[in-house]
């Protein structure tokens, strides 16, 4: 089975990204032939800084390896290293509806927030469809906010197949379970986020251990002192879910264990578990990030594998669409 996902090299990554993203990627690679792409071409569709893009691209690549992607098993690569992505985006524009692009909620939301709305922001979903379709991916692990884009990719595949002959696999989205949602520690009714949340309530994957501990210990908890999940206890529920992500224990088992406890011991255990999970990830990250030659070598292997896997599809697209191929 082919699996493909793309991750944007923007913003500092946080515990919610780990729970709903990185952790799933590492698990997914056990299920098949997995491709993970640092989608740098997508990141130029809103205002950005070139020096920043360069750093963030390498940061994210190192983090993907540090959180468990195995370069021998999975293909981890940078989108702009494989020219087929830019080419596919142009070609698939022929089978993408202008009206449908205009109805994308992410385009409308992000467009409203920009002073300058780039054409790239509008055509962004075509680039994304090409990413997926080039690899004939059956499964696409992805955030809930990307559902509409994935539906569009399916429409593009179907329209192309109907118009030019069977070429693409129609991909399916794999969405994180509701429990995989991590909330802000200070405002536990909001999703943890580096843009919409509080800095104190956001556990960054690269926060030093003492900062992580402090953030967990100052998390808001709810009235009463019982450690249990519930709509009336969003703060405690969130901490239980975080502990469950760290240790693999079920939420139910955690509730039973802390039944008689109170918040003090519980919070301190959550803090320890977060540090225990993230410390080895941080160590691998810093090791790789400080060795650009090794990081580039790994990305070179990824790009070679991605080129080889996508080239037949790219050729089929050109061929079916009636282009004369160079001799
Ligand atoms: N648009 C996705 C996001 O912002 C990133 C992305 C680009 C992607 N290409 C992809 C995700 C292909 C899955 C498959 O999260």
Boltz pocket constraint, residues with backbone or C-beta under 6 A from the ligand:
constraints:
  - pocket:
      binder: B
      contacts: [[A, 4], [A, 5], [A, 6], [A, 7], [A, 8], [A, 39], [A, 42], [A, 127], [A, 128], [A, 131], [A, 132], [A, 140], [A, 141], [A, 142], [A, 143], [A, 146], [A, 149]]
      max_distance: 6.0
